[in-house]
Amino acid sequence: MLAVVGNHNFRFRPSHFKLARAVRLLLAGMCTAGGLAAAEPPDAPHYTHGVLIRFEGPITPGLERYLSRKLDVAREQGADLVILEIDSPGGLLVESLQIAELMRDLPWAHTVAYIPEKALSGAAIVALGCDEILMAPTARLGDAGPIVLGQDALFRFAPQKIVSDLAVQMRNLAKAKGRTPALAEAMVDRDLVVYRACEVKTGKVSYLSQREIDEDPDRWKKLGTVQGTGGRFLEVTGADAVELGLAEGLETDRRQLARRFSLDALEVLQPSATDTAIDILNSWWITGLLLVLGLVGLYIEFTMPGTAVGGLLAAVAFTLLFWSHFLGGTAGWLEVVLFLLGVVCMAVELFVVPGSVVAGLVGVVLMLVSLIMVTQGFLVPETRGQVHILAGTLAMIFVSGMVFVVAAVFISRHFGTLPLFRRLTLAPPEPAAAALGAGGAEVGLGPGVRVGDEGIAHSLLRPGGKARFGQRWLDVLTDGDFIPRGSRVRVVRIQGNQIVVVQVEPGEAES
């Protein structure tokens, strides 16, 4: 089950720490009280190029892809310092862990999480993956307990199996960056109690869980519990985070950040034109428009092969659709493969085994599944939020389908009168002198047949194709009906160079 990182409202106050500090000092005895006060930051290494990336809003696949693109830009520019300015309430668990691991393993730059306001839930996980965490004094960090959607459609805390696995990953993130594992674990395990303990021999003060103390009980002396652990997910302010060793320092603005790292200024990587285009193309109405245009293009190409305009329109529309959602984080190669398989099945239904139904039905299902996954990144919802997203996706696809049906009917009925398609129609093989049929009946400009003539459908007519009249093979259209190959057809109307035919029923043909 996919866990979604929760966002709870608990927050403990600095006054709690003031009282606890006095109690701890009395209990410490001969233990060293070092590390209680925020130390001055050590001399920072020299960096030549620092960039700042604004990381805000709910954590989604799109935000993960955005950050990845910006990191690529920073690397190309030769940055050796990357600062994530985080202001986020959290979001999806999988994406949060993936971003944290990306920052943890970044080999070409020193990474810093700067939190001016809040980094809660999944955002706290992301911050723990950075080399340093810097916060404003009143900023908030933590409260990363996972939640899931129950069978009653209500959110509840995740089962212990999910919590245990996430706790291990949090401890690993903390260890990788030299932070206290127990405090990181307390952000996701509300039952965990963290103690301030003094090492008997050295007087060193550490923060440990009961499990860690029990590994060598003679080594440690408990001085008290850390406020905010046990019964709630740990959440700390900037000042408290520095005191506990979760953050490396306090900074109030970007200018102080630049001075901390001996830089004149930080380059802020703003959203590019590509980022803006992706945001626009990922909006539901643009996605719906691209879907309609792509389906119309496929309809034109399948029913009127050889015009090329249908295939070109479909290729452009679906390329934009998949490209934008691929960079937006909701599409992958699986969706592309499913969609192409759906198109192939539709082509088999129309041109290889017309009327079999099975191939066409499979094609429709594959294309529908692909489009659902492209627009939302999942097929089966697991949370209430995903249920709402799926409902919106299905509504968008339904409306787009209705618009496509109207457009298809219009094109089939007015194909010959539309300027673009009239120019793409082949000229008639007979000269204009054959404008009069037998008996002087007017049949139009030179198609070589007259109203009432019968022939054989040489190709599938849906609605366009070729029919044979005697020794002539002519381009014909129906009024939108499907006429199988080999059926007898009759000319009912001639409009300029367009010959409109209907199917002749067997009984009617014999009369």
Secondary structure, DSSP 8 states (H G I E B T S, - for coil): ---EE--------HHHHHHHHHHHHHHHTTS--TTSS----------S-EEEEEEESSB-HHHHHHHHHHHHHHHHTT-SEEEEEEEB--BBHHHHHHHHHHHHT--SSEEEEEESSEEETHHHHHHHTSSEEEE-TT-EEE---EEEE-TTS-EEE--HHHHHHHHHHHHHHHHHTT--HHHHHHTT-TT--EEEEEETTT--EEEEEHHHHHTSTTTEEEEEE-TT-SSS--EEEHHHHHHHTSSSEE--SHHHHHHHTT-S--EE----HHHHHHHHHTSHHHHHHHHHHHHHHHHHHHHSTT--HHHHHHHHHHHHHHHHHHHTTS--HHHHHHHHHHHHHHHIIIIISTT--HHHHHHHHHHHHHHHHHHHS-SS--SHHHHHHHHHHHHHHHHHHHHHHHHHHHHHHHGGGSHHHHHHS---SS-GGGGB-GGG-B--SS-S--TT-EEEE-S-BSSEEEEEETTEEEEEE-SS--B-TT-EEEEEEEETTEEEEEE--HHHHH-
